[in-house]
Amino acid sequence: MSESPNALLSRDLLKDRMKNPGPKNHSWVNISFYSSRLASLARGRWSGFFFPRSIHLGNDGITTQKTNPLRFWEKEEEHIAYKRIFGIKHKKGLVWDAVTITSAAGDANALTLKGLPKSQARLLVHTIQKKI
């Protein structure tokens, strides 16, 4: 039984991509992590329920985004380049985890995301450690 020309073509393209994947950094994709809305409610933070805090991992660094609950059109963003990351602190809780990323400037410029599900917190820490 012979295969269709389209199946042969796609199989050949797949083999070619496996042999020549391209540059090493081409596969880095922007990833976002969001704090849990239920964790915000458990801490009594209504603003975190409506506007959860987020961390975005990009090619050049890490960006956190926080929305002001009274002026929701205003967003506060902080950015740390990967080469400026000094350490990662993973605080494990009973249900949710917290991840704090400190820069070379110290704890004053630390990016913290509380209320992450455990699997997302582990993935975030592992991804950052792999990148730096």
N, C-alpha and C positions, 0 to 999 in steps of 0.2 A: 504494500500500500504506500503510495507516494504522498509526500507532504505538499501542502499548498505553497505557492511561491511566497506569500506573505509570512507564513510560519518559518520558512527557511531564512528569509530576510531578517526577521526579528531575532531568530536564534543566532545568526551571524553577527548582528549588532550587539547582542548581549555578550557573546564571546569576545568581540573586539573591545568592548568597554571593560571587561574583566581583565584583559591583557594590558590595556592602556587606560588606567583610571584618570589620568591627567594630573595636574598639580596637587600637592598634598592638602592645601588649604581650600580647595574648591568646594569641599563637602561641608564646610562650616556653615550652618544655617542659623538664623536668628531664632532663639528659643525664649519663651516667656513663662514666668512662674507667677501665680497669683495667690495671695493669702486667702484662707478659707473664710467664707462669710459666716459660717456657724461659729468659728473660733472668735470672730469679732463680737458676735452676740454673747458668747460665753464670757468674754471679758467686759461686757457692758459698753462696747463701742459701736454705737449706731452708725456713725460715719463710715466705719470699716465694712459694715454690712452693705451699704449702698454704693460705696466707692472703695473696693478692695485695693490694697497696695500691691504693686507688681515690681518684678525685677526682669529686665530684658538683657539677655546675653547676645552681644553682637560681635562683629569681627574685630572692632577696635577696643571694646571694653564692656563694662557693666553699667546699666542705667536703671535707677529706681524711679518710680513714678508714684506720686501721692497727690490725691485730689483734696482740695479744701472743701469741707462739707457746706460751709455757708456761702462760698463763692465757687460753685462747682465748675465754672468755666475756667478757673485758674488751676493749673497743675504745677506742682513742684517736682522738678527733675534733678537728680544728682547723677554724676557720671564719674567712674573711675576706670582708667586705662588698665589693662591687664598687667603691664609692667610696673604699675604703681601699687598693686595689691600686696599687702604685707602678711595677711593671715586670714584664715576662715575659721569661724567658731560655729560649731553645730551643737545647739542645745536641744537635747532630746526630751520630749515631754511624754505624758501618758497617752494623749491622743494626737496632738499636733507638735511640730518642731519649730524651732526658730533658728535662722541662719544669720550670722553677723559677719560682714566682710569689712576688714579694716585696711586702710590704705597706709602708705608710708608716712602720712601726716599724723597718724595716731588715731585714738578713739574719737576725737572730735569730728572726724569725717567718716565715721563708720556707717555702712549701709546695713540696715536690719530689716528682715522680713519675718514677722511672727505669724503663727497660725498656718504654717505649711503642712500639708499632708506628709506623712513620713516618707513615702516613696518619692515624692517630688523633692523633698529636702535632701535625700540621699543623692538623687540625680543631679541636683543643683551643685552640691559640694563636689561630687565626682567630676562633673563637667568643668567646673572652674579649676580644680586641681590639674586636670588633664591639659587645660589651656595654658596655665601658667607653668 
